């Protein structure tokens, strides 16, 4: 148990040293995942060290939100839920056979009521 604790402390120390060393010569770390990969560090450990350094007020961390590939697709084309609701005619119902779901059928069932094979 003692050895594994020492390994964890060593990994944490290496991540901390890499972050602080990098920031001495650079203005910021724009992507912690990329930083971790470039420095052969575990991304979760880097995030934990960033939180710790921020807690001690050694660094100022700002959250940045980025779109995933799915997020980019949904932003451009609309979410599966939007496509689902758009497919329902104004009369308020459509048969299951007339609607194509793909991999999102399970999630879309949360948004509609099914009666006799018809989604409402």
Helices and strands as residue ranges (DSSP letters): H 2-25, H 32-38, H 43-55, H 69-77, H 80-87, E 94-95, G 96-98, G 102-104, H 105-108, G 109-111, E 114-115, E 118-119
